[in-house]
Structure formats: structure tokens, C-alpha cells
Amino acid sequence: MKRKQHHFLIFLLLLLFMFLPVIVWSELSTPAQHQNMTWKGSISKQKAEFIKVVETQKEWSDLWRRAFDQPAPDMDFEKYAVACVFLGHSADWLYSIGFGQPFMRDNQLVIPFGLAEIILELSGPFKASGQYSMKVFEKKKDVKIILEEAAQSSRRR
């Protein structure tokens, strides 16, 4: 009889260890999923430079329709905002676009971004194609979020 109880206990423990990660993951998946979302690319239909924190579903949908001619991914704008840097079709060079660690200043959440020149050997003149980078950041209650280009950014001027 004890042997059957021992096997049953082992079976229950195995089930617990198999399904516990699923239970924990499902409870954490929404915030973790949004917080780590990024989009980057070198081609978009966003012709003008667009450097802005998007905080509403309407802005988000309009941006995706304008830049990619497709529906926007789901986003919970009650909890998150999206920092967007589109260099447009008049950018002077190809850059790596990166976001730094957000910090508080004067009751504003400042999200720094920087541009680093990508070294290329071109056979003809450079033509911009709507390069972009977007990253999701968590909102803080009653705190305005701003994007700010870092001083050490290497944008050609």
C-alpha cells in the first residue's frame, strides 16, 4: 500500500512541476510580452521624420497604417507607451537607432535615444527608405513621457 502512495505522490509532483511554469507564465505573459516589444527596420512608408511617444490606440493605428499599410499590433495603452523614432525618407545616412535607460527629470520620464552611423561602402549615393525603431515602455501614473536625443548621438548635421 505504501508503495502505491509513493508512486502516486511522485506522479502528483511531476504534474505540478510540469504545469506550474504554464500557470506562472500565463499570469505574467501580458506585461512581460508588452514590455519587451520592439520593432526595427530600414524600410517604411513614413516619409517625414516622426520622433514621438505614442500613447493612444488611435495614434498607434494611424502610425501603422501610414508607415506599414497594415493593422497595428495590440497594445495596452493604459499601462504602456511606445517610443517611436522614424527617420523618414530624407535621412542623410543609415543609422543604428537605440533607446537608453529611462530616467526621471522634473516629474517627466525621459527616454533617451541615440543614432550611431552604420559604416557602409556604397556603389552609389545613399537613399533613405524610412528607417525606424520603436520600443514599448511602461507608463507611470501622472507622469509625462518624453523622447530626447542623447548628446553623444552621431547624427550628421
VEXBADREN-250663 format. One record per residue (C-alpha): y, z, x. Coordinates in steps of 0.02 Angstrom, whole numbers, always signed. Example, Ala and Ser with C-alpha at 12.3 -4.5 7.8 and 13.67 -1.06 7.14 Angstrom:
+--------+--------+--------+
:     py :     pz :     px :
+--------+--------+--------+
:   -225 :   +390 :   +615 :
:    -53 :   +357 :   +684 :
+--------+--------+--------+
***
This chain:
+--------+--------+--------+
:     py :     pz :     px :
+--------+--------+--------+
:     +0 :     +0 :     +0 :
:   +122 :    +44 :   +139 :
:    +88 :   -124 :   +222 :
:   +142 :   -216 :    +63 :
:   +302 :   -113 :    +54 :
:   +337 :   -153 :   +237 :
:   +317 :   -340 :   +206 :
:   +425 :   -330 :    +52 :
:   +562 :   -238 :   +148 :
:   +558 :   -370 :   +286 :
:   +568 :   -506 :   +154 :
:   +720 :   -423 :    +73 :
:   +807 :   -403 :   +242 :
:   +776 :   -586 :   +282 :
:   +852 :   -638 :   +115 :
:  +1001 :   -525 :   +144 :
:  +1035 :   -599 :   +317 :
:  +1012 :   -775 :   +253 :
:  +1133 :   -758 :   +107 :
:  +1260 :   -633 :   +173 :
:  +1353 :   -765 :   +277 :
:  +1362 :   -876 :   +123 :
:  +1435 :   -735 :    +17 :
:  +1562 :   -685 :   +151 :
:  +1608 :   -868 :   +190 :
:  +1640 :   -909 :     +7 :
:  +1759 :   -761 :     -7 :
:  +1854 :   -814 :   +150 :
:  +1845 :  -1002 :   +138 :
:  +2004 :  -1038 :    +42 :
:  +2131 :   -950 :   +155 :
:  +2043 :   -996 :   +317 :
:  +2024 :  -1176 :   +260 :
:  +2209 :  -1196 :   +222 :
:  +2272 :  -1101 :   +373 :
:  +2183 :  -1213 :   +497 :
:  +2225 :  -1378 :   +415 :
:  +2315 :  -1507 :   +521 :
:  +2346 :  -1693 :   +509 :
:  +2395 :  -1802 :   +658 :
:  +2409 :  -1987 :   +686 :
:  +2508 :  -2128 :   +761 :
:  +2520 :  -2240 :   +607 :
:  +2606 :  -2202 :   +441 :
:  +2718 :  -2291 :   +318 :
:  +2852 :  -2156 :   +339 :
:  +2990 :  -2267 :   +411 :
:  +3128 :  -2138 :   +429 :
:  +3115 :  -1981 :   +535 :
:  +3058 :  -1836 :   +425 :
:  +3059 :  -1663 :   +502 :
:  +3042 :  -1532 :   +366 :
:  +2941 :  -1387 :   +299 :
:  +2861 :  -1446 :   +136 :
:  +2845 :  -1303 :    +11 :
:  +2811 :  -1383 :   -159 :
:  +2672 :  -1488 :   -233 :
:  +2797 :  -1622 :   -286 :
:  +2866 :  -1642 :   -108 :
:  +2688 :  -1644 :    -41 :
:  +2629 :  -1776 :   -164 :
:  +2784 :  -1883 :   -136 :
:  +2762 :  -1874 :    +53 :
:  +2580 :  -1927 :    +47 :
:  +2617 :  -2069 :    -73 :
:  +2762 :  -2129 :    +36 :
:  +2679 :  -2105 :   +207 :
:  +2498 :  -2148 :   +170 :
:  +2495 :  -2229 :     -2 :
:  +2363 :  -2105 :    -60 :
:  +2349 :  -1941 :   -156 :
:  +2393 :  -1781 :    -62 :
:  +2255 :  -1658 :    -16 :
:  +2251 :  -1499 :   -120 :
:  +2367 :  -1363 :    -57 :
:  +2407 :  -1189 :   -121 :
:  +2596 :  -1184 :   -106 :
:  +2602 :  -1007 :   -174 :
:  +2529 :   -948 :     -8 :
:  +2559 :  -1090 :   +115 :
:  +2688 :  -1215 :   +175 :
:  +2664 :  -1370 :   +282 :
:  +2768 :  -1404 :   +437 :
:  +2791 :  -1593 :   +447 :
:  +2855 :  -1697 :   +593 :
:  +2861 :  -1884 :   +563 :
:  +2950 :  -1982 :   +700 :
:  +2970 :  -2137 :   +592 :
:  +2968 :  -2319 :   +642 :
:  +3123 :  -2306 :   +752 :
:  +3050 :  -2181 :   +877 :
:  +3087 :  -2230 :  +1055 :
:  +2917 :  -2186 :  +1126 :
:  +2743 :  -2119 :  +1089 :
:  +2738 :  -1928 :  +1094 :
:  +2612 :  -1790 :  +1076 :
:  +2681 :  -1679 :   +937 :
:  +2636 :  -1495 :   +945 :
:  +2680 :  -1337 :   +848 :
:  +2710 :  -1171 :   +934 :
:  +2680 :   -994 :   +876 :
:  +2795 :   -949 :   +730 :
:  +2917 :   -805 :   +756 :
:  +3044 :   -709 :   +652 :
:  +3232 :   -730 :   +679 :
:  +3369 :   -673 :   +559 :
:  +3243 :   -650 :   +417 :
:  +3180 :   -828 :   +441 :
:  +3010 :   -884 :   +501 :
:  +3045 :  -1009 :   +639 :
:  +2909 :  -1136 :   +677 :
:  +2944 :  -1217 :   +844 :
:  +2884 :  -1393 :   +878 :
:  +2888 :  -1497 :  +1035 :
:  +2867 :  -1676 :  +1089 :
:  +2783 :  -1724 :  +1252 :
:  +2791 :  -1902 :  +1314 :
:  +2624 :  -1990 :  +1324 :
:  +2612 :  -2095 :  +1481 :
:  +2563 :  -2272 :  +1439 :
:  +2556 :  -2435 :  +1531 :
:  +2610 :  -2564 :  +1403 :
:  +2593 :  -2752 :  +1415 :
:  +2746 :  -2774 :  +1302 :
:  +2887 :  -2672 :  +1225 :
:  +2843 :  -2511 :  +1133 :
:  +2849 :  -2521 :   +943 :
:  +2839 :  -2360 :   +841 :
:  +2717 :  -2356 :   +695 :
:  +2759 :  -2195 :   +605 :
:  +2683 :  -2061 :   +717 :
:  +2661 :  -1890 :   +634 :
:  +2592 :  -1715 :   +643 :
:  +2576 :  -1588 :   +501 :
:  +2511 :  -1410 :   +506 :
:  +2486 :  -1277 :   +372 :
:  +2569 :  -1107 :   +395 :
:  +2555 :   -950 :   +289 :
:  +2710 :   -904 :   +189 :
:  +2788 :   -731 :   +196 :
:  +2866 :   -657 :    +39 :
:  +3055 :   -685 :    +28 :
:  +3062 :   -767 :   +200 :
:  +3133 :   -941 :   +226 :
:  +3034 :  -1055 :   +343 :
:  +3122 :  -1174 :   +461 :
:  +3066 :  -1301 :   +591 :
:  +3153 :  -1302 :   +758 :
:  +3129 :  -1420 :   +905 :
:  +3089 :  -1322 :  +1062 :
:  +3214 :  -1332 :  +1205 :
:  +3081 :  -1393 :  +1326 :
:  +3034 :  -1538 :  +1214 :
:  +3032 :  -1702 :  +1310 :
:  +3104 :  -1819 :  +1179 :
:  +3200 :  -1963 :  +1256 :
:  +3383 :  -1950 :  +1207 :
+--------+--------+--------+
***
